[in-house]
Amino acid sequence: MPAKGSWRSRSLLLPLLLAPVTQAIDLDLNSQESIASAASYAAWGMMTWYAGNETGQTPGKLLNTWWEGGAMFMALMEYYHFTGDATYNDEIIVGMEWQAGDGNYMPSNESNYIGNDDQMFWGLAAMTGAELAFPEDSNSYSWLTLAQGVFNTQIARWDTSACGGGMRWQIWTWEAGYTMKNAISNGGLFQLAARLARYTYNETYAEWATKIWNWSISTPLIDTETWEIGDSVSMGNNCSTVDSTRWSYNYGTFLSGAAFMYNYTNGSAEWLNVVNNLLNATIDLFIPTSYNSVLTEVSCEPTEICNRNEILFKGLVAGWLAFIALIVPSTYDTILPHLQRSAQGAAESCTGKGNDTCGIKWYTGDWDHEIGLEEQMSALNVFWANLINKDNASSYAPVTSHTGGNSTSDPSAGTGSGSSGTSSSTTTTITTGDKAGAGILTAVVAAGIIGSVYFTLSGN
């Protein structure tokens, strides 16, 4: 498959495989070639932590984590969309389908231990595949069907036994956190519902997105006076108090969902108000001037106590911000400078191990001697996020079913599985009727292929 966009690869030379590089990634933010090269280094470094494509290993499975596999494949889909580099496409397709279970990302080897938020990230990855028209395996589930399967199994767990609704953190009673309702589980489902509404034009998804949002702001999880988002509430006291620890991905997932709802509703003032307020809160808290105005996980990076999950959060936010800038055009000029400064900081952190290994902190101007899958994934996300271009975007918008999306729909997907983990809540099945809802289409620019790959401008 040829690379998308104006840049084409003439030779695929990866000297980082042949000889160590000791200096930081040389990132020129005015050059799409340079940005794509930085992304390729980060992607290659990330994939050195993946063994799912090796004999005897499980496709899609990462060591000691399951949900991050979905986040990894989502990042690689986005990387391909913006650069045209198909190096990892086979691994994406095989891994995503291998972990799909009965079309709802409840695979038998993991389903007894995963949480609602874990499953949701695989659903968001599948949704990304549909929106970016990523290649599919014609003999397996479509990307859209997989996203619908996750949505259907999750709304069946909408829990009305306490707090008037909401998603529990965990699926099964034996898991720690089963009696908690947290921001990422509810925010993730809100985002997925909003994106399904925009892609399918099915109003039922939009109704669920609104329902989840309204429930969330009725609890201490989201304070619409201060626009602060907490981490979780406990069912033990009817969700009346909140764990106020601030995590960037909680803000980012609600912000992304609001952006897709704004786009789906043709630019409603209500959703634009939510977008603007959450965007300002996200910037103020997680891109502070005290840390050189770059993305920082402020609850753990300064004290050096981030765990694996937390290292990845800001990378997810960087990717969501990129698409928010495109589907809510009024935010573009606000978002891009923050992504640029963050990418420059990330590049300066990539000096480790003699092969451009990236660190956790992007505000120090140097490598912090940390290494890992999550460090590489976050750097990859912030690099490809800088390939957005509002002036040359019409061919690269996240598509819908009316604008070039060809992923097959199955509104009842995932409901035949015996592993949905339905709680004591009321189960609602999505209807099949499509109702009109327009999407404001913006898009993304394609950049060329990567690493030390040589680029040349085509005549397209």
N, C-alpha and C positions, 0 to 999 in steps of 0.2 A: 504494500500500500504506500503510495507516495506521501511525502510529508505535506501537511496542510500549510497554506499561507505563502508568503513571498520568499521565504528562505528555503534553500534546498541544500542538502549535504552533498559534497562532492567526494569526500573520503571520510571514513570513520576511524580516526586515529585517536587512541586513548593512551597518551603517554603516562597517565597516572597509573596505568597497569604495569608500565615498564620501568619507571624510575620514580623515586620519591620527589615530591615537591615540598619545599620547606617554607616558602613564603605564604602569606594569606592569599585567599582568592582575590584576584585583581578584578574588581567589579566596577564597570563603567555604566552608570545608570542611564546614560544617554545612548547606549548601544544595546539593542535587543540581542545581538550576537553575544555580547559579554554577559548579559543576564542569563541567557539560555545556557551558556557555558558554565556559569556558577551553579545553575540548577542541575546540570548534568553531573557535576562533581558530587553534589549533595545526594542526588538519586543513587549514584553508584555506591557511595559510602553507606547509604541506608540499606541497599540490597545486599551488602556484605553480611548483614545480620540475619538474612532470610535464608533458610535451608529447605523451604517447602518445595523447591524445584529439584531437590537432590533425591537420589535413589533411597528408598526406605523411609523418607520423611513424609509428613502430612501436608499437602498443598493448602495454602492459606493460613497455616498455623505458625505463630511466632513463639519463641521460647518464653514460657511462664506468663503469657498473656494471650487472650483471644480477641478482645475488642479492637486492639491496635492493628490487627490484620485488616479490618475494614477501613480504618483510618489510613493505613499505608496504601492500600489499593486505590482509595479515593484520591490520595495525593498523586499517585502515578497516573491515574486517568486525567487529572487536571494538567499534569506535566505534559502528557502526550497532546492534550488539546491545544496547549499554548506553544509547544515547540515542534510538534510533528514527529518526535523521536519515538518510534515504536519498539524500542529495545525490550521493554518489559511487558508488552501487551499480552503475550502468551501466558506469562506468570499471573497477570491480573485475571484473565478469563478463567484459567484453570482453577486458581485459588478461590475466586468468588463463587464459582459454580460448585466446587467441592464442599464448601462450607454452607451451602444454601439449605441443607436439610430438605424438608418438604415444601420448598418454595417460600420459606419464611424466616430463614436464618435461625432455626432452632435445631442445629445438627445434633445427632444422637450422641456424639462424643463430647459434647459441651453443654447440652441443654439443661442438665441438672444443676449447673453451677453458674450460669450466666445471669446477669441482671437485665432489667429493662433497658438501661442505658447502653449496655454492651450490644444487645441485639439491635438497638436503634442505630448505632454507628454503621453497622453493615447495611441497614436499610438506607441510610443517607448515601453510602457509597453506591448502592444500586441506583438510587435516584440520580446521582451524578452521572452514572453511565447512560441513563435515558436522556438526560438534559444535554449532554455533550455528544450524543449520538456515537458513543463509543462502540467499537465492534462487538458483536454478540456471537455466541455459539448458537447456531440455528437449531441445534439438536437438544438444547437445554432451555432453562427458564430465560425469559426476556428480562432486561434490567427493570423495566416498569413493573412487570409481574412480581419480581422479588421485592420491590419497594412497597407494592400494594399488599403483599403477603405479610410483611413486617407491620404495616399499618393495621391490618385487620386483626392480627393476633394481639397487638398492643391495645387497641380500643376495647377488645374483649376483656381486658384487665382493668379498665377504668373503674376505680374503686370508690364506691359510695358508702362504705361501712363506717367511715370517719371523715371529717373535714369537708363533707359535701361533694367529694369527688377527688380527682387527681390520680396520678400514677405513683405507685409505690416504687421505691428504689429497686428492690429485688422482686423476683418472680415467685420464689418458693419460700414456704414458711420456715424452712431450716436455715435459710441464709441470714447472716447478720445484716441488718438494715431493712428487713421485711416490713417493719412497722414505721419506716420513715418514708416520706414523700419528698423527693429532692428536685432541685432545679434542672439538672441536666436531663433526667428522664422526662420531665414534663416539657422542658424547652426543646428537647430533641424531637419529641412527638409533634409539638407545635410546628417546628420547622418542617418536618416531613409532610405534615398535613398541608401546610401552606404551599409547599413545592408541588405536591400532587395536585392541588387545586389549580395551580397555574399551568401545569403540564396537560392535564386532562380536561380542564374546563368543567369539571364536575363540582357542583356547588356543595355537595355533601362534605367533601374534604375541607372546603372553606368554613363550613359550619362547625366542623370539629376543631379546626384551628382557632376559631373565635371562642369556642367553648373552653378550650384548654387555656387560652390567654386570660379569659375572664375569671376562670377558677384561680389561676396563678396570682392575679392581682388582688383577688379577694382574700388571699392569705398573706402572711408576712414574707413570703418568698420574694415578692416584688413590691417595692414601695414606690408608687407613682407620684409621690411628692418629692422624694429625693432621687428616684430612679436607681436606687440600690437594689442589688439582687443577692439574696442570701443563698446558702448552699442547700439547706434542707430544713424540714419541719417534722416534728414527731406526732404520730397519731395518738400517742399516749395522753396528750393534753389538747386533743382536737386541733392540732396544727396552729396553736396560738402563739408559740414562740419559735424563733428562727436561729439556726446556726449562721452567724453573720460573717463567716469566713468568705472572703471574696476571691472567686476564681474566674479567670478571663473567659473560659469557654462557656460558663453559665450566661454571662452577658452576651457573648458572641452568638450563641444559638438562638436566644430570644430575639436579638437584633436581626439576625438573618431571617427568621420566620416573619418578623414584622415587615422586612423589606420585600419578601416574596408576596405577602398579602397586599402591600402597597401596589406592587406591580400588577397583581391579579385584579385588583379593584380599579384599575385605570387611574391610579394616583389619588386615592382618597386622602382627604386632609387628616382624618382620624389616624390612619396608619402612618402617614408622614410625620405626625407629631410624635408617635411612638418611636419611629426610626431616629428622628433627630435627637430626642431626649436620651435614648439608649446609646446612641453613637457618642454623644457628648460625655455621658457617664463613663463609657468604655475608654475613651481617650484620656479623660482626666485621671482615671484610676490606674490604667495599665500602660499608658504611654506618657509617663510623667516627666516633666522637665528635670526633676531630681535624678532621673536615670537617663539623661541625655536624649529624652524624647523618643525612645525606642521601646518596642513592646517588651514588657517585663512582667513576669509572674510575681507580683509584689508580695504575695503571702508566703513565698518560700525562697525565691532566688537570693535576696539580700542576706538571708540567714543561712543559705546553703543547705536547706533541708528538703528540697524538692524530691519527691519520689518519681518513679518512671512515668506515671500517668501525668503528673503535674508539669513535667518537662515538655510534654507534647501540647498542652493546652493553648499556648500562645500561637503555635504554628497553625492549629485549627482556626484560630481567630483571624490570622493573616489571610488564609484562604477565603474565609467567609467575607471579610472586608473587601476583598477584590471583587467578588461577585456583587456585593451590595453596591459598590461604586458604579457598577454597570447597569443594574436593574433599577436603581434609584439615582438617576443621573445628577441630581442636585447635590449629592454627597461626594461626587468624584473628586472635586478639587480639595475637599477637606481630607479625604482618606489617602489619596496618593502620596502626599509628602510624608505622612507617617509610615506608610509602607516602604518608601524609599530610604528613610533614615534607618528603619529597622533592618532592611536588607543590607545596607552598608555596615551596620553594626554586626550583623550575622557573618558577613564576609570577613570582617576583621577578626572574628572569633575562630575562623576556620584555618588554623595554623598547626593543628596538632598532629602528632605521630608521624611527621614527615610526609603525610599524604592528604593534607587539607582537611583533616578531621575537625568537625565543628564542636564547639562547646555549648554550654547552657546560657551563659550571660552574654547578651549582645551589647551591653552598655559599657564594657570595660576597655574595648579597643584591642583585645588580645584573647588568646585561648585560655580558658580557665582550668585546663587539665582534666576536663570531664569528657567522657566518650560514651556513645551509645546510639542505639537505633533512634530513640526519640529526639536526640540532638540533631541527627541528620534529617529526620522527617520535618522537624520544625524549620530548619534552614531551607530545605527544599520548598516548603510551602511559601515562605516569605520571598524566595527568589522568583518562582513562577508567578506569584501575585503581582510582581512588578512588570509583567509583560502586558498588563491591561493598557488599552489605548483608546480613549473615547473618540478620537478623530479617525480611526481606521478599524471600526468595530462591527460593521454591518454583517459581515459574513461569519461571525464567530459568537453570536449570542447563544446563551443556553436556550435550546429549542423547546417548543411545545408540540403537542400532537397536531396542531394546525400550522406549524411553521417549520416543518421538516423533520419532526420527531417520528421515528418509525418503529419504536419499541412497542410490542404487542401488549394490550391491556387485558387484565383479568380482574375485574372488581371484586371477585370472591376469592382471590388467591390466598393460599395459606390457611384457609379455614378448615381444611380436611385433616390437618395434623392432630395427632393426639397429644402434642406437647406444648400446647399454647399457654398452659399455666393460668387458666381463667380463674379469677378471684371471685369473691362473693358479690361483685358488682353486676350491674345490668349490662348485658352484651348487646351491642348494636352492630348490625351488618350494613355495610355501605350499599347504597342503591346504585343502579347502573345508569340512571338517566344523566345525560350530559346537559348542563345548563350553561348558558353563555357567560363568559367572563373573559375580558380581553387582557392580554399581556402587553405591557410596554416593552418593546424589544430594543435592547441594546446589545453590545457584543464585545468580543475580545479579539485582540490581534494575535496573529500567529507569529511565532518566532522560530528561528531555525534550530537545528540540531546542535549539539551540545559538546560540553567538555572541551577537549582540544580539537573538536571537529572543525573542519574548515568550512566556512560559509561563503556563499556567493548569492547575490541578488538576482532573482529570475526576472523575466520580463513581464510577469503577471501583474 
